Amino acid sequence: MPKAIKTYIRVMDTVSHYTGLVAMYLVFALLFLLLYSSIMKVFFLPINWGVELGQFVMVAYYLLGGAWSLKHEEHVRMDLLYGGWTVTRKAKVNIFTDLAMLFFICLLFYGAIDSTVYAFETGERSFSAWRPYVAPVKVVMCIGIGLALLQSVAILFKDWAVIKGEAVS
């Protein structure tokens, strides 16, 4: 493997690791927010923004953690046959699934960018009583899907290296 590809893999693994850690800590923000919202609803005046902001934080948690889950292979996989295969055979099958995943994530990324541009151009707002702008959430969506796309390319390179019998890390 060329040094540039090895560097790309190392950088993407590092970026995915740290964005995953940030995403993990968003769970605590979400818990605090929903606890605050519940306390306000039971004992004081209910807030109209708590649940929707919680949904936005959950979107950030889910999408920013995507690249981390790809890096650590914490995603869903059907291991009925796969688990008994050799490392090389797994890598050969992974190349096919990596390409399918890249195609799918590229479509998601295209849709996310298109949706984000629309949100900025029209000043799109949520249909709730709070009516927040949705562009910031859509920017986070683009970042999360973009990181997953870049991590998918790194995974493709790793599988290619396994097939070639080379070490990348």
MODELLER restraints for C-alpha pairs under 7 A, 6 or more apart:
rsr = mdl.restraints
at = mdl.atoms
rsr.add(forms.Gaussian(group=physical.xy_distance, feature=features.Distance(at['CA:1:A'], at['CA:161:A']), mean=6.78, stdev=0.5))
rsr.add(forms.Gaussian(group=physical.xy_distance, feature=features.Distance(at['CA:6:A'], at['CA:168:A']), mean=5.68, stdev=0.5))
rsr.add(forms.Gaussian(group=physical.xy_distance, feature=features.Distance(at['CA:9:A'], at['CA:154:A']), mean=5.07, stdev=0.5))
rsr.add(forms.Gaussian(group=physical.xy_distance, feature=features.Distance(at['CA:12:A'], at['CA:151:A']), mean=5.99, stdev=0.5))
rsr.add(forms.Gaussian(group=physical.xy_distance, feature=features.Distance(at['CA:12:A'], at['CA:154:A']), mean=6.90, stdev=0.5))
rsr.add(forms.Gaussian(group=physical.xy_distance, feature=features.Distance(at['CA:13:A'], at['CA:71:A']), mean=6.57, stdev=0.5))
rsr.add(forms.Gaussian(group=physical.xy_distance, feature=features.Distance(at['CA:16:A'], at['CA:67:A']), mean=5.33, stdev=0.5))
rsr.add(forms.Gaussian(group=physical.xy_distance, feature=features.Distance(at['CA:16:A'], at['CA:68:A']), mean=4.93, stdev=0.5))
rsr.add(forms.Gaussian(group=physical.xy_distance, feature=features.Distance(at['CA:17:A'], at['CA:68:A']), mean=5.61, stdev=0.5))
rsr.add(forms.Gaussian(group=physical.xy_distance, feature=features.Distance(at['CA:19:A'], at['CA:64:A']), mean=6.22, stdev=0.5))
rsr.add(forms.Gaussian(group=physical.xy_distance, feature=features.Distance(at['CA:19:A'], at['CA:65:A']), mean=6.83, stdev=0.5))
rsr.add(forms.Gaussian(group=physical.xy_distance, feature=features.Distance(at['CA:20:A'], at['CA:64:A']), mean=6.32, stdev=0.5))
rsr.add(forms.Gaussian(group=physical.xy_distance, feature=features.Distance(at['CA:20:A'], at['CA:65:A']), mean=4.68, stdev=0.5))
rsr.add(forms.Gaussian(group=physical.xy_distance, feature=features.Distance(at['CA:20:A'], at['CA:68:A']), mean=5.01, stdev=0.5))
rsr.add(forms.Gaussian(group=physical.xy_distance, feature=features.Distance(at['CA:23:A'], at['CA:61:A']), mean=4.72, stdev=0.5))
rsr.add(forms.Gaussian(group=physical.xy_distance, feature=features.Distance(at['CA:23:A'], at['CA:64:A']), mean=5.74, stdev=0.5))
rsr.add(forms.Gaussian(group=physical.xy_distance, feature=features.Distance(at['CA:23:A'], at['CA:65:A']), mean=5.57, stdev=0.5))
rsr.add(forms.Gaussian(group=physical.xy_distance, feature=features.Distance(at['CA:24:A'], at['CA:61:A']), mean=6.83, stdev=0.5))
rsr.add(forms.Gaussian(group=physical.xy_distance, feature=features.Distance(at['CA:26:A'], at['CA:57:A']), mean=6.85, stdev=0.5))
rsr.add(forms.Gaussian(group=physical.xy_distance, feature=features.Distance(at['CA:26:A'], at['CA:61:A']), mean=5.93, stdev=0.5))
rsr.add(forms.Gaussian(group=physical.xy_distance, feature=features.Distance(at['CA:30:A'], at['CA:54:A']), mean=5.76, stdev=0.5))
rsr.add(forms.Gaussian(group=physical.xy_distance, feature=features.Distance(at['CA:30:A'], at['CA:57:A']), mean=6.30, stdev=0.5))
rsr.add(forms.Gaussian(group=physical.xy_distance, feature=features.Distance(at['CA:33:A'], at['CA:50:A']), mean=6.61, stdev=0.5))
rsr.add(forms.Gaussian(group=physical.xy_distance, feature=features.Distance(at['CA:33:A'], at['CA:54:A']), mean=6.61, stdev=0.5))
rsr.add(forms.Gaussian(group=physical.xy_distance, feature=features.Distance(at['CA:34:A'], at['CA:50:A']), mean=6.66, stdev=0.5))
rsr.add(forms.Gaussian(group=physical.xy_distance, feature=features.Distance(at['CA:34:A'], at['CA:51:A']), mean=6.87, stdev=0.5))
rsr.add(forms.Gaussian(group=physical.xy_distance, feature=features.Distance(at['CA:34:A'], at['CA:54:A']), mean=6.70, stdev=0.5))
rsr.add(forms.Gaussian(group=physical.xy_distance, feature=features.Distance(at['CA:37:A'], at['CA:47:A']), mean=6.48, stdev=0.5))
rsr.add(forms.Gaussian(group=physical.xy_distance, feature=features.Distance(at['CA:37:A'], at['CA:50:A']), mean=5.41, stdev=0.5))
rsr.add(forms.Gaussian(group=physical.xy_distance, feature=features.Distance(at['CA:40:A'], at['CA:46:A']), mean=5.24, stdev=0.5))
rsr.add(forms.Gaussian(group=physical.xy_distance, feature=features.Distance(at['CA:40:A'], at['CA:47:A']), mean=6.74, stdev=0.5))
rsr.add(forms.Gaussian(group=physical.xy_distance, feature=features.Distance(at['CA:41:A'], at['CA:47:A']), mean=6.92, stdev=0.5))
rsr.add(forms.Gaussian(group=physical.xy_distance, feature=features.Distance(at['CA:48:A'], at['CA:129:A']), mean=6.80, stdev=0.5))
rsr.add(forms.Gaussian(group=physical.xy_distance, feature=features.Distance(at['CA:48:A'], at['CA:130:A']), mean=6.19, stdev=0.5))
rsr.add(forms.Gaussian(group=physical.xy_distance, feature=features.Distance(at['CA:49:A'], at['CA:130:A']), mean=5.74, stdev=0.5))
rsr.add(forms.Gaussian(group=physical.xy_distance, feature=features.Distance(at['CA:56:A'], at['CA:137:A']), mean=6.40, stdev=0.5))
rsr.add(forms.Gaussian(group=physical.xy_distance, feature=features.Distance(at['CA:60:A'], at['CA:140:A']), mean=6.23, stdev=0.5))
rsr.add(forms.Gaussian(group=physical.xy_distance, feature=features.Distance(at['CA:63:A'], at['CA:141:A']), mean=6.30, stdev=0.5))
rsr.add(forms.Gaussian(group=physical.xy_distance, feature=features.Distance(at['CA:63:A'], at['CA:144:A']), mean=4.73, stdev=0.5))
rsr.add(forms.Gaussian(group=physical.xy_distance, feature=features.Distance(at['CA:63:A'], at['CA:145:A']), mean=6.60, stdev=0.5))
rsr.add(forms.Gaussian(group=physical.xy_distance, feature=features.Distance(at['CA:64:A'], at['CA:144:A']), mean=4.51, stdev=0.5))
rsr.add(forms.Gaussian(group=physical.xy_distance, feature=features.Distance(at['CA:66:A'], at['CA:144:A']), mean=6.86, stdev=0.5))
rsr.add(forms.Gaussian(group=physical.xy_distance, feature=features.Distance(at['CA:66:A'], at['CA:148:A']), mean=5.88, stdev=0.5))
rsr.add(forms.Gaussian(group=physical.xy_distance, feature=features.Distance(at['CA:67:A'], at['CA:147:A']), mean=5.79, stdev=0.5))
rsr.add(forms.Gaussian(group=physical.xy_distance, feature=features.Distance(at['CA:67:A'], at['CA:148:A']), mean=4.34, stdev=0.5))
rsr.add(forms.Gaussian(group=physical.xy_distance, feature=features.Distance(at['CA:67:A'], at['CA:151:A']), mean=5.83, stdev=0.5))
rsr.add(forms.Gaussian(group=physical.xy_distance, feature=features.Distance(at['CA:69:A'], at['CA:75:A']), mean=5.94, stdev=0.5))
rsr.add(forms.Gaussian(group=physical.xy_distance, feature=features.Distance(at['CA:71:A'], at['CA:151:A']), mean=6.84, stdev=0.5))
rsr.add(forms.Gaussian(group=physical.xy_distance, feature=features.Distance(at['CA:82:A'], at['CA:90:A']), mean=6.74, stdev=0.5))
rsr.add(forms.Gaussian(group=physical.xy_distance, feature=features.Distance(at['CA:88:A'], at['CA:162:A']), mean=6.33, stdev=0.5))
rsr.add(forms.Gaussian(group=physical.xy_distance, feature=features.Distance(at['CA:88:A'], at['CA:163:A']), mean=5.64, stdev=0.5))
rsr.add(forms.Gaussian(group=physical.xy_distance, feature=features.Distance(at['CA:91:A'], at['CA:159:A']), mean=4.93, stdev=0.5))
rsr.add(forms.Gaussian(group=physical.xy_distance, feature=features.Distance(at['CA:91:A'], at['CA:162:A']), mean=6.37, stdev=0.5))
rsr.add(forms.Gaussian(group=physical.xy_distance, feature=features.Distance(at['CA:91:A'], at['CA:163:A']), mean=6.25, stdev=0.5))
rsr.add(forms.Gaussian(group=physical.xy_distance, feature=features.Distance(at['CA:92:A'], at['CA:163:A']), mean=6.72, stdev=0.5))
rsr.add(forms.Gaussian(group=physical.xy_distance, feature=features.Distance(at['CA:94:A'], at['CA:159:A']), mean=6.73, stdev=0.5))
rsr.add(forms.Gaussian(group=physical.xy_distance, feature=features.Distance(at['CA:95:A'], at['CA:156:A']), mean=6.26, stdev=0.5))
rsr.add(forms.Gaussian(group=physical.xy_distance, feature=features.Distance(at['CA:95:A'], at['CA:159:A']), mean=6.42, stdev=0.5))
rsr.add(forms.Gaussian(group=physical.xy_distance, feature=features.Distance(at['CA:98:A'], at['CA:152:A']), mean=6.89, stdev=0.5))
rsr.add(forms.Gaussian(group=physical.xy_distance, feature=features.Distance(at['CA:98:A'], at['CA:156:A']), mean=5.84, stdev=0.5))
rsr.add(forms.Gaussian(group=physical.xy_distance, feature=features.Distance(at['CA:102:A'], at['CA:149:A']), mean=6.57, stdev=0.5))
rsr.add(forms.Gaussian(group=physical.xy_distance, feature=features.Distance(at['CA:102:A'], at['CA:152:A']), mean=6.41, stdev=0.5))
rsr.add(forms.Gaussian(group=physical.xy_distance, feature=features.Distance(at['CA:105:A'], at['CA:149:A']), mean=5.96, stdev=0.5))
rsr.add(forms.Gaussian(group=physical.xy_distance, feature=features.Distance(at['CA:106:A'], at['CA:149:A']), mean=6.98, stdev=0.5))
rsr.add(forms.Gaussian(group=physical.xy_distance, feature=features.Distance(at['CA:109:A'], at['CA:142:A']), mean=6.49, stdev=0.5))
rsr.add(forms.Gaussian(group=physical.xy_distance, feature=features.Distance(at['CA:109:A'], at['CA:145:A']), mean=5.90, stdev=0.5))
rsr.add(forms.Gaussian(group=physical.xy_distance, feature=features.Distance(at['CA:109:A'], at['CA:146:A']), mean=6.49, stdev=0.5))
rsr.add(forms.Gaussian(group=physical.xy_distance, feature=features.Distance(at['CA:112:A'], at['CA:141:A']), mean=6.73, stdev=0.5))
rsr.add(forms.Gaussian(group=physical.xy_distance, feature=features.Distance(at['CA:112:A'], at['CA:142:A']), mean=5.63, stdev=0.5))
rsr.add(forms.Gaussian(group=physical.xy_distance, feature=features.Distance(at['CA:113:A'], at['CA:142:A']), mean=6.28, stdev=0.5))
rsr.add(forms.Gaussian(group=physical.xy_distance, feature=features.Distance(at['CA:116:A'], at['CA:135:A']), mean=6.05, stdev=0.5))
rsr.add(forms.Gaussian(group=physical.xy_distance, feature=features.Distance(at['CA:116:A'], at['CA:138:A']), mean=5.31, stdev=0.5))
rsr.add(forms.Gaussian(group=physical.xy_distance, feature=features.Distance(at['CA:116:A'], at['CA:139:A']), mean=6.38, stdev=0.5))
rsr.add(forms.Gaussian(group=physical.xy_distance, feature=features.Distance(at['CA:119:A'], at['CA:134:A']), mean=6.73, stdev=0.5))
rsr.add(forms.Gaussian(group=physical.xy_distance, feature=features.Distance(at['CA:119:A'], at['CA:135:A']), mean=5.29, stdev=0.5))
rsr.add(forms.Gaussian(group=physical.xy_distance, feature=features.Distance(at['CA:120:A'], at['CA:135:A']), mean=5.99, stdev=0.5))
rsr.add(forms.Gaussian(group=physical.xy_distance, feature=features.Distance(at['CA:123:A'], at['CA:133:A']), mean=6.80, stdev=0.5))
rsr.add(forms.Gaussian(group=physical.xy_distance, feature=features.Distance(at['CA:124:A'], at['CA:133:A']), mean=5.93, stdev=0.5))
rsr.add(forms.Gaussian(group=physical.xy_distance, feature=features.Distance(at['CA:124:A'], at['CA:134:A']), mean=6.15, stdev=0.5))
rsr.add(forms.Gaussian(group=physical.xy_distance, feature=features.Distance(at['CA:125:A'], at['CA:131:A']), mean=5.57, stdev=0.5))
rsr.add(forms.Gaussian(group=physical.xy_distance, feature=features.Distance(at['CA:125:A'], at['CA:132:A']), mean=5.43, stdev=0.5))
rsr.add(forms.Gaussian(group=physical.xy_distance, feature=features.Distance(at['CA:125:A'], at['CA:133:A']), mean=4.30, stdev=0.5))
rsr.add(forms.Gaussian(group=physical.xy_distance, feature=features.Distance(at['CA:125:A'], at['CA:134:A']), mean=5.48, stdev=0.5))
rsr.add(forms.Gaussian(group=physical.xy_distance, feature=features.Distance(at['CA:126:A'], at['CA:132:A']), mean=5.62, stdev=0.5))
rsr.add(forms.Gaussian(group=physical.xy_distance, feature=features.Distance(at['CA:126:A'], at['CA:133:A']), mean=6.37, stdev=0.5))
rsr.add(forms.Gaussian(group=physical.xy_distance, feature=features.Distance(at['CA:126:A'], at['CA:134:A']), mean=6.31, stdev=0.5))
rsr.add(forms.Gaussian(group=physical.xy_distance, feature=features.Distance(at['CA:158:A'], at['CA:168:A']), mean=6.76, stdev=0.5))
rsr.add(forms.Gaussian(group=physical.xy_distance, feature=features.Distance(at['CA:161:A'], at['CA:167:A']), mean=6.56, stdev=0.5))
rsr.add(forms.Gaussian(group=physical.xy_distance, feature=features.Distance(at['CA:161:A'], at['CA:168:A']), mean=6.78, stdev=0.5))
